[in-house]
Amino acid sequence: MTSTPVEELAEAFVELAGAAADESGSDDFLNLLADRCVLLLDVSAAGLSLVDERGRTCLVGASGERARVLTLLDDGPGQECQRTGAPVEVTDLGTTKLRWPEFTATAEAAGFAAAYSLPMRRQADVLGALTLFRATPGTPGTLDRVTARIARAMADLATIGLAQVRALRRQTDVAAQLQHALTSRVVIEQAKGVTGERLGLGMDDAFDLLRRYARSRNLRITELAGTVVDGSFDTGLLTPKSD
């Protein structure tokens, strides 16, 4: 049984929502979203670019290799869309040879004649751009109202998915940092105990010796503490007489 356009749209959004919730990464999600843009919209190809804090393209997704190459270029409607945060419509790439020489030449060689870029925005931040490619030129406003709304929804979905992936990564990074700090503190406490027992010192004095020794030799105290705990370091070297 053939699906209706509305059913295809609903199925695509359910599929994309599931992919956005997958913690495995952004690449598969962006590629899938680009593929679904081609399926749902009257376009030949689609590419999505994600930018870092400096506005540089750091990740792309595409419906095919031609779109991927164009999305990675340093000029073009996608790059301009990312910089300005505003949609860019180019109905005839034959008019952009001076504006975007590399992009225009590459796009025309790939068989594309028009491009439309939409920003992926999260409040005031521009996370990237969704660019749609067509094989035939058009006129201003070529994207009809329904197509434009679906394209906008796809760009918004990409923004939500990427924001979610970033949030998950931040949570993972924070958890890893906390775990590292906890592990380091445990090792240092163990090293203080070993040093204090062997040298007959209190915990504060033992820590002071460890810290001074590490500083004098440009070592991280956690590294020194680890060697004290595993027995590969002679704690006798920490005493003032041998320092």
N, C-alpha and C positions, 0 to 999 in steps of 0.2 A: 504494500500500500504506500503510495507516494505521500510524503509529508507536505503540508501546506507551508507557505512562507512564515506564517505566525508560529507554527509548530517547530519549524527549523530554528527560528529565532529563540524560542523558549528553550529548546534542547541545547542550543549553543551556549546560552547564558548559564544554564545549570552545569554544563560541562566546564565552562570557564570558571565558575564559582568554586567548583571542586578543585580545579587545578590551582587556583589562587590560594587555597587553603593548604596545599601540599607544601611541606617544609623543605622539599628537596632542592629548591632553587628557582630562579627567575627565568632561566633560559627556556625551559619547556613551556612555561606559561606564556611567554611572549611569542614564541613560535606558533603555539596553538591559537592564540588570539589573532595573529596575522593571517593564519589559514582561514579562520572563521570569518574574517573581514571579507576575504575573497569569495567565500561561500555565500555570504548574506548580502553583500553589496555588489553593485554593478561596476566592479573594478577588476583590473588584470592582475594586480599584485599589491602587497601591503608590507610595510616595514615599520618597526617600532624602535625607537632609540631611548635609552636611559642615560641621564647625565649625572656626573658627580657634582660635588659642592663647587667646583671651579667651572662648571658649565661644559665640561668635556664629555664626549660620548664614551661611556664605559661599558655598555652592554646593549646588544641589539637582538631583535627577533624579526623574522621575515618569513614570508610565504614561499620564498625560493631564493636561489643564489643571486639572481639579478637584483632583486629588491635588497638583499643583504649588502651587496657591494655598494649600492647607492646610499643606503642608510649609514654606511661607515664613512662616506666622504666628508671632507671638511667644509664643503659648501652645498647649497641646495635649499629647498623649502623647509625641510626638517630642521636644519641647523638654524635657519632664520626664525622659525617658529619657536625653537627652544630659547633663543636669545630674547625675543620680544614677548613671548607668552601669548601671542595672538595667532589666529588661524592664517594660513597662507594658501591662496588659491592661484594656481597657474594653469590656465585653460589651454595654453599652447606653448610648449617648451621651445618652439622655434624662436620665441621672442626673448629668451633668457640667456642667449649665448654670451653676452657681455656681463650680465648679472652673476651667473654661475657657470663659468666656462667648463670646468671639469664635470660638474654634475650634468649639465645639459648634453655634453658630448657623450657621456657614459649612458645616460638615460635614452637618448635617441638611438645609440648603437644597440641597446637592449630591446628596442621596439616600443618604447613608451613615448607618448606625446603630451600627456598632461599629468599633473600631480596636485594633491590636496593634502595639506598638513594641518593637524589639530594638536594643540598643546595638551599635555597630560599635567593638569594642575592640581595641587593640593593647597587650598587657600592661596597664599601669595607665592608659594614655591612652585616652580616648573620642574617636574621630574623628568620630562622627556617629551617626545612627540610621536604621533601616529601619522604616517604618510601613506596615502592611497595613490596608486598609479593606474593610469588608463592608457590604452593603446591608441586611442583616437582623441584628437583635440576637441574642445567644446567651446562653450560661450560662458561668460561670467554668470555664476549662479547655476552651473550645470548640475551640481548635486541637488536633486529634488528634495523637498522638505522631509519626506520619510527617510530617504537615504542619509541625509545630513543628521537627522535625529539619531538614527541607529549608529552612525559613525561616532557621534558625540558620546553616545552611551558606551560604545566599545572603548573609546579613549578614557572615559571615566572609570570603567571597569578595570582597565589596565592600571590606572592610577591607584585605585583601591587595592588591587592585588599586589602591586609593587610596594605600597606603603605597608601592607601587612607583612610581606617578606622582610622588609627592612626592620620592622618592629620586632619580628621574631629573631632576626639576627642580632639586634641590639640586646634583647633579653638573653640570648645565648652568650654573647660577649660579656655581659655583666656577670652572669652566673659563673663563667669561666674565670673572670678576674677575681671574683669573691672566693672561688674555690682555691685559686692560686695563692691568694693572700692568706687564706686559712691554713693551707698546707705549709707555706713558708713560716707562718707563726708557730706551728707545731714543731717544725724542724729546729727553729731557733730556740724554742723552749727546751727541747731535748738536748741541744748543744749546750745550753746554759747549765742544765743539770749534770751532764757529763763533765764539763769543765769544772764546775764547782766541786764535784765529788773528787776529781783527780787532784785538784790543786788546793783543796780545803778552803774554798771561798764561798761566800754567800751568792745568791742568784744575781743581785745587782752588780757585784764586783766581777762576776764571771762574764756577764753581758758586756760590761765596760771593756774588759780585756778583748773579747771577741770583736767588738766594734772598732777599737783602736787598731787592732791588728789588720782588720779588713781595710780600714781607711788608709793605713800606712802603705799597703800593697795594692791599692786600687782594686780591691775585690768586693763583690757583693756579699753582704753578710750572710745571705741565705746560702750562697755557694760554700763559704767557709763553714757554716753550720752543718751543711750536708756532709762534708768531709770529716768533721768532728764526730758526727753521729755514726758514720759507717766505719770509723776507726782508721781511715787512711791519713789522718792528720795527727801529728804529735802535739798534744795540748801543752807540753812543756815549752813549746816555742812561743806561747802566749805570755809567759812571765816577763816582767820588766827587765830581768837580768839578761835575757837572750834577745830582747827586742831592740 
